[in-house]
Structure formats: structure tokens, C-alpha cells
Amino acid sequence: MSDSPLSLASALHAPVLQWYAVNARTLPWREPDAGAWAVMVSEFMLQQTPVARVLPAYEVWMRRWPKPGDLAAEPPGEAVRAWDRLGYPRRALRLHAAAKAIVELHGGEVPSDHAALLALPGVGTYTAAAIASFAFGQRHAVVDTNVRRVFARALTGVAQPTISPTAADQRLAVAALPSDPTVAARWAVATMELGALVCTARVPRCTQCPISTQCAWILAGSPPYDGPPRKGQTYEGTDRQVRGRLLAVLRAATGPVPKKSLDACWPEEIQRERALDGLVADGLVEPLPRNRYQLPH
């Protein structure tokens, strides 16, 4: 079956890796001396957040907490404060919890063992594979949205991957890995970069693609996406926006905040109270006596 997706994958290794060697973005967590903690912080921050927004927060974070122990020694609320406007602030709490576990269980060093990584708070299948690959040069399938899109087009000939990751995506990515662990780790980041810069969701730059002559989707005539409609993310007027407003007030404060100050940040009471209750339930905000609130301590 010479034309099967898996048999096609090995032919893509060399051109994709050569393209990455020339076109890879210079990012601080990719520097040779960055270390596993830098990779881990970047992976937490990059979840559902573009690189341009992550970079300033990452630089501030790493200056303040260059090692897991530095973060673990501070209250979790400081992690939430430093997360600023990256969104999905529960990631900050999970990263703080992971830093504490690294100190308590691994002597303050990010573990290289994949199973140990997977056991850390907030570290799922993707993040464990990314850290093991990018920080320690191991052979793991690192499957994010960009990688799924590259493989959907190049190997299976469809315009877009399924909306949610599937077991088939993971199996395809595993089977497409080069056998050499060091090469596999570079392949993982190279396919991710190709999806981010060239094989983009809306307007792919096929003329700049190093595998355009081998891409199953292009060879099939670039058929349009025929799956269910993809819903764009909204923000204005949502509970997410309200939560962000409430957290912004708390981040800016040097001490407990009276409830009236939180009330002033959003006019609709029912939605505001729902958002505040959600923040408390998520551990992002602590209620105090006398109707005051603060970031977690």
C-alpha cells in the first residue's frame, strides 16, 4: 500500500526538517540552554494562546521564577497575578501546583520520565509529550491543532482535521514519527511550526510549503472542508469577559478588595455574581470576612 498515509509519512521527514532548519522562529524556550522548566512554562502558556501574546508574559515570568522552586515558594495568587491577560487563568494555578510537586517529588528539577511528567498537576497527554520531546529529546507524538491540520492535509487529503482530537489522530502521529528519538523530537516541533506558519487554518500558504508536491490534499485538488460548521470563539459579553474584569481588579490590588469594587467592574448583577462564584469555585479567588475578596494565598 504505497499510497497509504503511513507510507507517505517517511517521505515527508527530510523536506519538513530541512524547512524547519531554515524557517524556525527564534523563541526563548527553544534556545539550547533554555532548560526543561522554560519548556514547561511555555507549554502551559501556549495552550489556546498565540505566541505573540505569550512572549511578554513568559519573559516576565522566567525572570521572576527561573526555577520551579522559585514559583513554589510563592502563594498561588502570585501566579494568577503574573498570568495577567493570557486567559484561562486556571493554567496559572495548575502550573503553580506542578511546581510544588516538582519540588516535593523531584528535588526541584522537572522530571525527564514521561510517566512522571504525566503525573504532575495540570500536565496532560499533550503537555507531557511536548516536555519530554522538546526538553529531553525523547520520541513522543506531540499532537496539537497545528500538527493535526498538517497531517489531515498531507497524509489523509482532507482540508481540516476533526473539530476535537481523536484516537486516530494520535495513532497517525505515532506511526509518522521518525525512529531516531532525536530526529523524532525535531520532527515534532517542525510539524508544529509548519502548521503555525504555512499550513494555516484559513489561508494555507501552499506555495511556500516544503511538501506541497507530496501533500495528499493538494494532489486531490484541494477539496473544500465539508464537515460541520466550525464555531468561532466569542468573548465580548461572555462570562469569560466578566471573569477577566473581576480578576483584573484583584490583580491590581495590593490587598483584599471590597465587594463594591468588584461590583463596579460589570453592570449586570446576575452575570457578575455567577462569574465571581465561578472564580471562587475554581480556586482563583478567595472570599474573606466583611465581604472582601483576594487572590489565593
SULBEL-V239497 format. One record per backbone hydrogen bond with DSSP energy under -0.5 kcal/mol. NH is the residue of the N-H (numbers start at 1). CO is the residue of the C=O. If there is no record, write none. Layout:
[[NH/CO] [NH/CO]]
//
This chain:
[[4/1] [8/4] [9/5] [10/6] [11/8] [12/8] [12/9] [13/9] [13/10] [14/10] [16/12] [17/13] [18/14] [19/15] [20/16] [21/17] [22/18] [22/19] [23/19] [24/20] [27/25] [30/27] [31/28] [34/31] [39/35] [40/36] [41/37] [42/38] [43/39] [44/40] [45/41] [46/42] [47/43] [47/44] [48/46] [49/46] [53/50] [54/50] [55/51] [56/52] [57/53] [58/54] [59/55] [60/56] [61/57] [62/58] [63/59] [64/60] [65/61] [70/67] [71/67] [72/68] [73/69] [74/71] [77/296] [78/75] [79/75] [80/76] [81/77] [82/78] [83/79] [84/80] [84/81] [86/83] [91/88] [92/89] [93/89] [94/90] [95/91] [96/92] [97/93] [98/94] [99/95] [100/96] [101/97] [102/98] [103/99] [104/100] [105/101] [106/102] [107/103] [108/102] [109/106] [117/113] [118/114] [119/115] [120/117] [123/120] [124/122] [128/124] [129/125] [130/126] [131/127] [132/128] [133/129] [134/130] [135/131] [136/131] [136/132] [137/133] [138/132] [140/138] [142/140] [143/141] [144/142] [148/144] [149/145] [150/146] [151/147] [152/148] [153/149] [154/150] [155/151] [156/151] [156/152] [157/153] [158/152] [170/166] [171/167] [172/168] [173/169] [174/170] [175/171] [176/172] [177/173] [177/174] [184/180] [185/181] [186/182] [187/183] [188/184] [189/185] [190/186] [191/187] [192/188] [193/189] [194/190] [195/191] [196/192] [197/193] [198/194] [199/194] [200/198] [205/198] [206/204] [208/205] [209/206] [212/209] [214/211] [215/211] [216/154] [217/153] [219/215] [220/216] [221/218] [222/217] [231/229] [238/235] [241/235] [242/238] [243/239] [244/240] [245/241] [246/242] [247/243] [248/244] [249/245] [250/246] [251/247] [252/248] [253/249] [257/293] [259/291] [261/258] [262/258] [263/259] [264/260] [265/262] [266/263] [269/267] [272/268] [273/269] [274/270] [275/271] [276/272] [277/273] [278/274] [279/275] [280/276] [281/277] [282/278] [283/280] [284/279] [285/279] [286/294] [288/292] [292/288] [293/257] [294/286] [296/284]]
//
